[in-house]
Amino acid sequence: MRVVVVGAGYAGTIAANRLARKVTAAEITVINPRADFVERVRLHEQIAGTGAAAAPLASMLREGIATRLGTVDKISDGEVALGDGSRLDFDHLFLAVGSTVTPLPGTVPVGVWEGAERARAALAGLPGGRTVTVIGGGLTGIETAAEVAYGRPDLRVRLVGGTIAASLSAGARKRVRTGLERLKVEIVEGSVARVGSGAGEGGSDAVRLGSGRQFASDLTLWAVIGGVPDLAARSGLEVDAEGRAVVDEYLRSVNDPRIFVVGDCAAVPGARAACATALPQGAHAADTLARMIEGRKPKPYSMGYTGQGVSLGRRDGLLQAARRDDSVRRLYFAGRTAAVGKERICRYARFGARTATYAWLRAPK
Ligand SMILES: Cc1cc2nc3c(=O)[nH]c(=O)nc-3n(C[C@H](O)[C@H](O)[C@H](O)COP(=O)(O)OP(=O)(O)OC[C@H]3O[C@@H](n4cnc5c(N)ncnc54)[C@H](O)[C@@H]3O)c2cc1C
């Protein structure tokens, strides 16, 4: 039985490893654009030089799993076409291509590996006293601004976004602001209308807000995750308004039961784009396929949340408690203990992808 896994992020890696563990007869091939597993949750560390986000993919996959470097251009009836013109047949496929970014012209996107590497190089070349602007008031923007301020205290860091940390409780939002202020991050609430790359004084960027306010920036980072790769849509699979593939209760494409869709690119009701979502989905889909092969009845996917974590540099952080339906509670933990907790969560995510051992809660009744 030939199984193709498209994308070696959290969802694809755990799916491949879990299936290899359960179905020894499966011939599994993982297709990924690079020979590294990218811990996306550490891209802000990679940029700021405080941590590394890439590990050899070979160190993450079980023995016997084949890898193919490349990008899938199209999925058709039992076959994938790669960018280099080659083709691969499959009996079952896991679509796990994650999410992507749509940066404003003149900005460098931090949410994908290639952008993060550009940002890292640009930041490393920036002399002290210069200004870095991070666009995006969500957790990715907050973590990026905080990490840059922590790793490069000689720079001025500005964070621009709508409501800062909108996904957290009111108390947690306030605490995030305090953490950012301690790191001397300037917070600007507003939306960016345009970035004139190199249009400002001395070749700096000119960042213009919707309100008309304008300021100069020497490096402007786009820290908003927006949309998913259009592979599912391009391949004729049914997608939702955001381009995510629509799945049944077993995480299979509603068009083709041979195709499981997992992680950020799957339209699962109530799911939030997160490694905390991608891992259970990848694991569950692999379990489902293993059950089907053994002639057992598959179980519907079910997952409940526990909260959200945000790092504020390496010594501060915040853990927001949530109900299983992902609605936030008032309770949160902040400070050094929360930073250690967040670090452990990141390590557990990587451990889960590599070992295929990962525990999660069921959805509320
Ligand atoms: C800075 C940052 C911090 C974050 N922090 C957190 C956090 O603290 N907690 C949390 O839960 N989530 C966090 N996230 C979100 C989390 O990283 C994503 O939700 C998670 O990576 C999704 O996993 P995935 O497996 O679906 O996709 P990804 O991890 O994005 O992996 C997808 C893989 O597919 C590959 N691919 C794409 N297109 C193709 C193609 N056509 N052919 C072959 N391969 C392809 C990609 O290159 C990639 O390797 C953070 C994200 C960022 C950017």
The ligand as a Gaussian input file, in Angstrom:
#p B3LYP/6-31G(d) Opt

LIG

0 1
 C        6.308000      32.476000      14.799000
 C        5.199000      31.476000      15.005000
 C        4.905000      31.070000      16.298000
 C        3.892000      30.106000      16.515000
 N        3.638000      29.719000      17.797000
 C        2.714000      28.775000      18.011000
 C        2.483000      28.286000      19.335000
 O        3.089000      28.741000      20.288000
 N        1.560000      27.294000      19.512000
 C        0.870000      26.767000      18.469000
 O        0.050000      25.841000      18.689000
 N        1.040000      27.204000      17.209000
 C        1.948000      28.188000      16.951000
 N        2.156000      28.635000      15.666000
 C        1.339000      28.070000      14.581000
 C        1.896000      26.709000      14.152000
 O        3.265000      26.831000      13.844000
 C        1.138000      26.155000      12.949000
 O       -0.235000      26.168000      13.233000
 C        1.636000      24.738000      12.662000
 O        2.972000      24.776000      12.216000
 C        0.739000      24.031000      11.652000
 O        1.278000      22.764000      11.393000
 P        1.065000      22.083000       9.964000
 O        1.728000      20.752000      10.051000
 O       -0.364000      22.161000       9.583000
 O        1.830000      23.025000       8.936000
 P        3.351000      23.485000       8.849000
 O        4.055000      23.323000      10.133000
 O        3.319000      24.850000       8.239000
 O        4.001000      22.464000       7.818000
 C        3.583000      22.405000       6.468000
 C        4.710000      21.837000       5.624000
 O        4.224000      21.611000       4.295000
 C        5.177000      22.095000       3.366000
 N        4.500000      22.378000       2.087000
 C        3.727000      23.466000       1.781000
 N        3.284000      23.354000       0.503000
 C        3.763000      22.185000       0.011000
 C        3.633000      21.513000      -1.235000
 N        2.907000      22.036000      -2.242000
 N        4.279000      20.343000      -1.416000
 C        5.013000      19.793000      -0.393000
 N        5.153000      20.381000       0.815000
 C        4.542000      21.567000       1.014000
 C        5.734000      23.316000       4.057000
 O        6.950000      23.749000       3.482000
 C        5.895000      22.774000       5.487000
 O        7.101000      22.068000       5.614000
 C        3.156000      29.588000      15.409000
 C        3.456000      30.016000      14.114000
 C        4.457000      30.939000      13.902000
 C        4.766000      31.366000      12.495000

